[in-house]
Amino acid sequence: MSERLKPGDTAPAFTLPDADGKQVSLADHAGRKVIVYFYPAALTPGCTKQACDFTDNLELLAGAGYDVLGISPDKPDKLDRFRDEESLKVTLLADPDKEVLQAYGAFGEKTMYGRTVTGVIRSTFVVDEEGKVERALYNVRATGHVAKLLKDLGVAAV
């Protein structure tokens, strides 16, 4: 089980391919706040709901100074299909080796349907302009999470 991050920690740096195979780094977003969320698998109901919720609120978040990056263990071609089928605007990144997932403590043992399994722990991190973790949220729910996050961040529809 990887170590969980907490507020004040330096967010682990990463460079991963997006749905088009282009390399995207956390450092590319220096000077802006970044919401980094980890989800188990593209093209599944819960992950689709979460990605659509982020897409629906992307302009609102961008207006408040936040960029959004979604990371899963899927390969870029599956992310491309996911983005196209669901008209997603959020940047999706591929971490098939699970190195970034582990660095953020978003991969390990979890309880699913009453059984302990090893897999992606649905998690969201808010990283400030200096690359420090502002919020570390583990075991978040796919549904309603984005609305709660907006409320907690004080980002509301005008």
LOTILUM-825448 format. One record per atom (N, C-alpha, C, O): residue number from 1; atom name; z, x, y. Coordinates in pm, whole numbers, plus 50000, padded with zeros to 5 digits. Atoms other than C-alpha are relative to their C-alpha. Last residue first. Layout:
<rs>
  seq  atom     up   east  north
  NUM    CA      Z      X      Y
...
</rs>
This chain:
<rs>
  seq  atom     up   east  north
  158     N  49973  50048  49864
  158    CA  48943  47676  53256
  158     C  49949  49858  50017
  158     O  49962  49799  50125
  157     N  50121  50057  49942
  157    CA  48966  47757  52888
  157     C  50035  49942  50137
  157     O  50138  49877  50154
  156     N  50021  50143  50023
  156    CA  49275  47961  52821
  156     C  49870  49955  50066
  156     O  49826  50012  50166
  155     N  50140  50023  49970
  155    CA  49350  48328  52770
  155     C  49972  49854  49970
  155     O  49973  49812  49854
  154     N  50009  50063  49869
  154    CA  49725  48375  52790
  154     C  49858  49980  50046
  154     O  49831  49968  50165
  153     N  50053  49902  49904
  153    CA  49716  48625  52507
  153     C  49991  49943  50141
  153     O  49962  50015  50237
  152     N  49906  49888  49991
  152    CA  49944  48406  52293
  152     C  49956  50104  50103
  152     O  50040  50168  50167
  151     N  49878  50049  49935
  151    CA  49731  48096  52367
  151     C  50098  50117  50022
  151     O  50152  50134  50132
  150     N  50036  50026  49860
  150    CA  49406  48276  52283
  150     C  50124  49957  50079
  150     O  50147  50004  50190
  149     N  50016  49869  49936
  149    CA  49565  48411  51963
  149     C  49968  49982  50149
  149     O  50025  50051  50234
  148     N  49865  49948  49979
  148    CA  49682  48062  51863
  148     C  49994  50134  50074
  148     O  50074  50160  50164
  147     N  49937  50084  49897
  147    CA  49331  47922  51912
  147     C  50140  50051  50032
  147     O  50179  50057  50149
  146     N  50060  49961  49873
  146    CA  49183  48216  51717
  146     C  50063  49919  50114
  146     O  50091  49974  50221
  145     N  49952  49868  49955
  145    CA  49425  48165  51428
  145     C  49947  50036  50138
  145     O  50022  50084  50223
  144     N  49902  50012  49894
  144    CA  49365  47791  51389
  144     C  50048  50132  50057
  144     O  50117  50134  50159
  143     N  50015  50117  49914
  143    CA  49192  47825  51054
  143     C  50113  49995  50104
  143     O  50230  50005  50070
  142     N  50139  50004  49952
  142    CA  49165  48169  50895
  142     C  49983  49887  50101
  142     O  49916  49904  50203
  141     N  50078  50106  50063
  141    CA  49541  48207  50868
  141     C  49860  50000  50060
  141     O  49842  50029  50178
  140     N  50032  50114  49913
  140    CA  49703  48537  50960
  140     C  49918  49899  49923
  140     O  49857  49931  49821
  139     N  49997  50126  50075
  139    CA  49858  48758  50694
  139     C  49976  49879  50090
  139     O  50044  49777  50080
  138     N  50039  49995  50141
  138    CA  49923  49043  50938
  138     C  50012  49862  49937
  138     O  50089  49777  49982
  137     N  49972  50127  50067
  137    CA  49928  49042  51319
  137     C  49945  50005  49858
  137     O  49825  50017  49837
  136     N  50041  49979  50139
  136    CA  49955  49373  51502
  136     C  50042  49876  49922
  136     O  50161  49854  49898
  135     N  49952  50099  50097
  135    CA  49968  49334  51880
  135     C  49945  50035  49863
  135     O  49829  50075  49849
  134     N  49919  50090  49918
  134    CA  49935  49588  52163
  134     C  50064  49892  49911
  134     O  50180  49854  49930
  133     N  49987  50132  50058
  133    CA  49809  49872  51945
  133     C  50096  49918  50087
  133     O  50211  49956  50110
  132     N  49871  50027  50064
  132    CA  49726  50166  52169
  132     C  50001  49857  49946
  132     O  49941  49767  50004
  131     N  50007  49980  50145
  131    CA  49368  50275  52240
  131     C  50132  49981  49928
  131     O  50146  50023  49813
  130     N  49971  49859  50035
  130    CA  49413  50331  52612
  130     C  49997  50026  49850
  130     O  50025  50137  49805
  129     N  50103  49914  49943
  129    CA  49242  50004  52714
  129     C  50019  50147  49965
  129     O  49923  50225  49967
  128     N  50013  49996  49853
  128    CA  49467  49805  52481
  128     C  49896  50103  50044
  128     O  49834  50170  49961
  127     N  49991  49861  49959
  127    CA  49412  49727  52111
  127     C  49978  50006  50152
  127     O  49881  49949  50203
  126     N  50045  49993  49862
  126    CA  49483  49375  51986
  126     C  50028  50143  50045
  126     O  50142  50190  50043
  125     N  49936  49901  49914
  125    CA  49497  49373  51609
  125     C  49943  49988  50140
  125     O  49822  49974  50158
  124     N  50061  49987  49867
  124    CA  49420  49092  51367
  124     C  50083  50096  50083
  124     O  50206  50093  50081
  123     N  49916  49942  49895
  123    CA  49485  49074  50994
  123     C  49923  50008  50131
  123     O  49800  50017  50131
  122     N  50059  50051  49875
  122    CA  49357  48895  50682
  122     C  50094  50037  50116
  122     O  50208  49991  50122
  121     N  49895  50081  49938
  121    CA  49498  49121  50408
  121     C  49943  49955  50135
  121     O  49923  50037  50225
  120     N  49995  49998  49854
  120    CA  49199  49248  50212
  120     C  50109  49905  50047
  120     O  50114  49790  50005
  119     N  50120  50036  49926
  119    CA  49266  49293  49843
  119     C  50021  50012  50150
  119     O  50117  50072  50197
  118     N  50029  49896  49902
  118    CA  49513  49366  49568
  118     C  49871  49961  50069
  118     O  49771  49930  50004
  117     N  50130  49935  50018
  117    CA  49651  49063  49386
  117     C  49987  50110  50104
  117     O  50062  50114  50202
  116     N  50012  49880  49919
  116    CA  49994  48908  49335
  116     C  49868  50068  49966
  116     O  49840  50099  49851
  115     N  50010  49874  50076
  115    CA  49967  48556  49199
  115     C  49989  50117  50097
  115     O  49937  50103  50207
  114     N  49879  49974  50078
  114    CA  50092  48229  49352
  114     C  49997  50127  49917
  114     O  50094  50159  49849
  113     N  49982  50106  50100
  113    CA  49748  48116  49469
  113     C  50115  50032  49904
  113     O  50106  50007  49784
  112     N  50110  50095  49990
  112    CA  49702  48448  49646
  112     C  50015  49900  49886
  112     O  50013  49937  49769
  111     N  49983  50112  50092
  111    CA  49992  48680  49718
  111     C  49888  49900  50025
  111     O  49865  49858  50139
  110     N  49976  50126  49930
  110    CA  49903  49010  49875
  110     C  50015  49891  49894
  110     O  49976  49908  49779
  109     N  49952  50114  50079
  109    CA  49898  49372  49768
  109     C  50023  49879  50088
  109     O  50077  49889  50199
  108     N  49887  49973  50088
  108    CA  49687  49611  49972
  108     C  50039  49877  49921
  108     O  49958  49786  49902
  107     N  50043  50005  50139
  107    CA  49429  49630  50245
  107     C  50119  50036  49913
  107     O  50185  50136  49936
  106     N  50059  50131  50027
  106    CA  49490  49555  50612
  106     C  49940  49990  49859
  106     O  49857  49904  49831
  105     N  49904  50073  50083
  105    CA  49732  49843  50673
  105     C  49949  49862  49961
  105     O  50028  49774  49926
  104     N  49934  50104  49921
  104    CA  49514  49957  50964
  104     C  50103  49921  49919
  104     O  50164  49827  49970
  103     N  49939  49934  49884
  103    CA  49417  50287  50798
  103     C  50077  49899  50086
  103     O  50175  49935  50151
  102     N  49875  49935  50042
  102    CA  49362  50097  50472
  102     C  50071  50065  50119
  102     O  50193  50061  50127
  101     N  49907  50105  50044
  101    CA  49105  49860  50625
  101     C  50135  50062  49964
  101     O  50240  50011  50004
  100     N  49945  50054  49875
  100    CA  48947  50161  50798
  100     C  50099  49888  49968
  100     O  50204  49878  50031
   99     N  49920  49896  49933
   99    CA  48902  50343  50466
   99     C  50066  49947  50127
   99     O  50183  49974  50153
   98     N  49866  50052  49967
   98    CA  48790  50031  50275
   98     C  50090  50103  50069
   98     O  50212  50086  50072
   97     N  49907  49903  50061
   97    CA  48490  50221  50128
   97     C  50145  49963  50028
   97     O  50237  50024  49972
   96     N  50000  50012  50146
   96    CA  48271  49913  50198
   96     C  50095  50097  49928
   96     O  50139  50069  49817
   95     N  49907  49896  50046
   95    CA  48378  49907  50566
   95     C  50008  49995  49847
   95     O  50115  49970  49791
   94     N  49988  49983  50145
   94    CA  48096  49712  50734
   94     C  50092  50117  49966
   94     O  50076  50227  50019
   93     N  50010  49863  50048
   93    CA  48124  49596  51095
   93     C  50029  50007  49851
   93     O  50112  49933  49798
   92     N  49947  49987  50136
   92    CA  48055  49255  51248
   92     C  49975  50142  49950
   92     O  49864  50194  49961
   91     N  50048  49878  50065
   91    CA  48011  49224  51626
   91     C  50070  50014  49865
   91     O  50193  50022  49858
   90     N  49898  49896  50009
   90    CA  48077  48860  51726
   90     C  49941  50121  49926
   90     O  49859  50105  49835
   89     N  50023  49908  49888
   89    CA  47770  48654  51818
   89     C  50100  50116  49998
   89     O  50083  50215  50068
   88     N  49882  49930  49947
   88    CA  47747  48458  51494
   88     C  49961  50096  50111
   88     O  49857  50162  50105
   87     N  50026  49977  49856
   87    CA  47456  48219  51437
   87     C  50120  50067  50068
   87     O  50162  50025  50175
   86     N  49896  50070  49924
   86    CA  47607  48118  51096
   86     C  49983  50014  50152
   86     O  50068  49967  50227
   85     N  49977  50134  50055
   85    CA  47308  48201  50874
   85     C  50098  49919  50085
   85     O  50085  49797  50095
   84     N  50116  50086  49980
   84    CA  47201  48495  51094
   84     C  50025  49857  49953
   84     O  49991  49762  50024
   83     N  50022  50020  49857
   83    CA  47542  48662  51122
   83     C  49886  49900  50024
   83     O  49899  49809  50105
   82     N  49887  50080  49950
   82    CA  47621  48615  50752
   82     C  49977  49965  50148
   82     O  49990  49850  50188
   81     N  50024  50136  50051
   81    CA  47276  48748  50650
   81     C  50106  49903  50054
   81     O  50074  49792  50096
   80     N  50120  50047  49930
   80    CA  47324  49056  50870
   80     C  49969  49855  49959
   80     O  49940  49772  50045
   79     N  49954  50037  49866
   79    CA  47677  49099  50735
   79     C  49884  49946  50083
   79     O  49901  49852  50161
   78     N  49929  50128  50015
   78    CA  47535  49093  50381
   78     C  50051  49951  50136
   78     O  50048  49831  50163
   77     N  50100  50105  50027
   77    CA  47281  49362  50476
   77     C  50065  49863  49981
   77     O  50007  49761  50020
   76     N  50073  50050  49883
   76    CA  47554  49572  50645
   76     C  49900  49887  49971
   76     O  49889  49794  50050
   75     N  50102  49904  49956
   75    CA  47770  49598  50328
   75     C  49922  49939  50117
   75     O  49920  49817  50133
   74     N  50140  50030  50030
   74    CA  48084  49387  50294
   74     C  49907  50110  50050
   74     O  49942  50188  50139
   73     N  50054  49900  50093
   73    CA  48434  49544  50301
   73     C  49854  49974  49962
   73     O  49799  50045  49878
   72     N  49980  50041  50140
   72    CA  48513  49345  50615
   72     C  49944  50108  49909
   72     O  49874  50198  49955
   71     N  50024  49898  50104
   71    CA  48555  49421  50986
   71     C  50031  49942  49863
   71     O  50135  49880  49842
   70     N  49956  50051  50130
   70    CA  48522  49186  51284
   70     C  49962  50100  49893
   70     O  49849  50147  49888
   69     N  50064  49935  50114
   69    CA  48505  49344  51631
   69     C  50059  49942  49872
   69     O  50180  49942  49853
   68     N  49955  50042  50133
   68    CA  48583  49150  51950
   68     C  49917  50069  49892
   68     O  49794  50069  49897
   67     N  50112  49991  50092
   67    CA  48570  49281  52308
   67     C  50055  49960  49863
   67     O  50174  49974  49838
   66     N  49987  49965  50142
   66    CA  48837  49158  52549
   66     C  49864  50009  49932
   66     O  49778  49923  49951
   65     N  50000  49855  50022
   65    CA  48835  49169  52931
   65     C  50014  50045  49856
   65     O  50047  50161  49830
   64     N  49861  49954  49984
   64    CA  48938  48808  53010
   64     C  50012  50150  49969
   64     O  50122  50205  49968
   63     N  49963  50023  49861
   63    CA  48573  48715  53066
   63     C  50141  50047  50031
   63     O  50172  50083  50144
   62     N  50068  49896  49923
   62    CA  48491  48872  52730
   62     C  50037  49989  50148
   62     O  50057  50089  50216
   61     N  49932  49873  50025
   61    CA  48753  48650  52566
   61     C  49939  50113  50083
   61     O  50011  50193  50143
   60     N  49866  50013  49944
   60    CA  48614  48332  52723
   60     C  50077  50132  49987
   60     O  50139  50179  50082
   59     N  50018  49991  49855
   59    CA  48259  48438  52642
   59     C  50134  49995  50071
   59     O  50158  50070  50166
   58     N  50037  49864  49961
   58    CA  48357  48509  52279
   58     C  49985  50015  50152
   58     O  50033  50113  50209
   57     N  49912  49959  49890
   57    CA  48542  48181  52224
   57     C  49967  50138  50057
   57     O  50043  50193  50136
   56     N  49987  50111  49904
   56    CA  48283  48005  52006
   56     C  50081  50039  50123
   56     O  50063  49981  50230
   55     N  50127  50014  49930
   55    CA  48202  48337  51836
   55     C  50008  49893  50107
   55     O  49960  49913  50219
   54     N  50011  49886  49908
   54    CA  48570  48396  51752
   54     C  49871  49990  50080
   54     O  49871  50014  50201
   53     N  49900  50020  49895
   53    CA  48598  48044  51607
   53     C  49995  50115  50102
   53     O  50002  50092  50222
   52     N  50055  50102  49909
   52    CA  48271  48093  51415
   52     C  50096  49974  50116
   52     O  50053  49956  50229
   51     N  50107  49934  49924
   51    CA  48407  48417  51263
   51     C  49936  49903  50100
   51     O  49903  49943  50212
   50     N  49939  49905  49907
   50    CA  48731  48240  51160
   50     C  49893  50066  50087
   50     O  49910  50077  50209
   49     N  49927  50076  49898
   49    CA  48551  47942  51007
   49     C  50056  50095  50106
   49     O  50043  50071  50226
   48     N  50102  50061  49915
   48    CA  48308  48171  50822
   48     C  50066  49925  50114
   48     O  50024  49937  50229
   47     N  50050  49891  49915
   47    CA  48597  48380  50689
   47     C  49892  49948  50094
   47     O  49880  49995  50207
   46     N  49897  49961  49903
   46    CA  48768  48067  50558
   46     C  49949  50105  50097
   46     O  49974  50096  50217
   45     N  49959  50105  49905
   45    CA  48454  47923  50394
   45     C  50100  50043  50107
   45     O  50077  50019  50225
   44     N  49901  50081  50071
   44    CA  48306  48242  50241
   44     C  50057  49901  50103
   44     O  50054  49930  50222
   43     N  50060  50115  50069
   43    CA  47981  48393  50370
   43     C  50096  49924  49910
   43     O  50054  49862  49813
   42     N  50099  50078  49927
   42    CA  48135  48729  50464
   42     C  49951  49886  49911
   42     O  49955  49894  49789
   41     N  50139  50001  50045
   41    CA  48437  48848  50270
   41     C  49913  49908  50084
   41     O  49950  49795  50115
   40     N  50034  49961  50137
   40    CA  48804  48947  50313
   40     C  49851  50005  49965
   40     O  49806  50103  49905
   39     N  50015  50120  50083
   39    CA  48859  48946  50691
   39     C  49947  50041  49863
   39     O  49878  50142  49851
   38     N  50043  49968  50135
   38    CA  48985  49214  50929
   38     C  49998  49873  49917
   38     O  50093  49794  49920
   37     N  49946  50086  50107
   37    CA  49011  49154  51301
   37     C  49936  50036  49867
   37     O  49817  50068  49859
   36     N  50058  49955  50127
   36    CA  48986  49405  51583
   36     C  50059  49910  49893
   36     O  50180  49908  49872
   35     N  49938  50074  50110
   35    CA  49046  49253  51927
   35     C  49925  50044  49875
   35     O  49805  50023  49862
   34     N  50082  50035  50117
   34    CA  48956  49514  52185
   34     C  50085  49922  49900
   34     O  50197  49959  49868
   33     N  49915  50044  50109
   33    CA  49083  49567  52537
   33     C  49909  49956  49885
   33     O  49802  49900  49907
   32     N  49995  50146  50016
   32    CA  48847  49764  52753
   32     C  50099  49967  49889
   32     O  50126  50050  49803
   31     N  49994  50059  49868
   31    CA  48868  50120  52890
   31     C  49996  49847  49998
   31     O  50013  49783  50101
   30     N  49891  49943  49918
   30    CA  48751  50271  52564
   30     C  49994  49940  50140
   30     O  49886  49923  50197
   29     N  49936  50107  49923
   29    CA  48516  50032  52380
   29     C  50116  50050  50086
   29     O  50194  49971  50138
   28     N  50104  50061  49916
   28    CA  48274  50291  52239
   28     C  50060  49897  50096
   28     O  49998  49863  50197
   27     N  50009  49922  49876
   27    CA  48587  50477  52116
   27     C  49892  49944  50095
   27     O  49901  49963  50216
   26     N  49897  50056  49915
   26    CA  48635  50202  51854
   26     C  49993  50068  50137
   26     O  50016  50004  50240
   25     N  49868  49934  50002
   25    CA  48306  50324  51719
   25     C  50099  49923  50085
   25     O  50061  49856  50181
   24     N  49915  50050  49891
   24    CA  47985  50140  51627
   24     C  50137  50065  49984
   24     O  50194  50066  49874
   23     N  49861  49953  50002
   23    CA  47708  50297  51418
   23     C  50075  49950  50123
   23     O  50028  49964  50236
   22     N  49971  49915  49885
   22    CA  47390  50086  51394
   22     C  50149  50038  49997
   22     O  50234  49953  49970
   21     N  49991  49862  50046
   21    CA  47315  49951  51043
   21     C  50028  50099  50112
   21     O  50035  50219  50087
   20     N  50134  49939  49989
   20    CA  47193  49618  51183
   20     C  49999  50144  49953
   20     O  49895  50210  49959
   19     N  50092  50077  50084
   19    CA  47503  49427  51065
   19     C  49857  50054  50005
   19     O  49778  50025  49915
   18     N  49998  50143  49974
   18    CA  47722  49701  51215
   18     C  49897  49930  49910
   18     O  49841  49992  49820
   17     N  50129  50064  49973
   17    CA  47783  50046  51067
   17     C  50017  49850  50026
   17     O  50098  49783  49963
   16     N  50052  50074  50114
   16    CA  48132  50194  51106
   16     C  49863  49941  50035
   16     O  49834  49918  50152
   15     N  50143  50019  49973
   15    CA  48297  50451  51333
   15     C  49943  49939  49874
   15     O  49950  49998  49766
   14     N  50097  50026  50107
   14    CA  48676  50449  51338
   14     C  49859  49995  50057
   14     O  49837  49968  50175
   13     N  50140  49993  49957
   13    CA  48979  50564  51532
   13     C  49910  49967  49883
   13     O  49944  49992  49767
   12     N  50084  49902  50071
   12    CA  49321  50448  51412
   12     C  49854  49993  50047
   12     O  49796  49885  50056
   11     N  50092  50066  50093
   11    CA  49498  50247  51685
   11     C  49915  50107  49931
   11     O  49857  50192  49998
   10     N  50139  49973  49962
   10    CA  49775  50457  51839
   10     C  49912  49934  49895
   10     O  49931  49955  49775
    9     N  50071  49900  50081
    9    CA  50106  50286  51765
    9     C  49860  50024  50059
    9     O  49803  49937  50123
    8     N  49969  49866  49950
    8    CA  50281  50106  52052
    8     C  49933  50110  49921
    8     O  49914  50220  49971
    7     N  50029  49978  49859
    7    CA  50287  49768  51877
    7     C  50048  50138  50046
    7     O  50157  50182  50012
    6     N  49914  50083  49915
    6    CA  50311  49808  51499
    6     C  49966  50028  50146
    6     O  49904  50130  50177
    5     N  49992  49957  49860
    5    CA  50079  49932  51228
    5     C  50094  49907  50076
    5     O  50119  49794  50036
    4     N  50038  50102  49901
    4    CA  50143  49871  50861
    4     C  50019  50055  50141
    4     O  50113  50129  50169
    3     N  49899  50023  49897
    3    CA  50143  50169  50625
    3     C  49951  49896  50100
    3     O  49836  49900  50142
    2     N  50007  49918  49880
    2    CA  49903  50143  50334
    2     C  50107  49957  50101
    2     O  50157  49845  50098
    1     N  50000  50086  49882
    1    CA  50000  50000  50000
    1     C  50000  50090  50123
    1     O  50080  50183  50135
</rs>
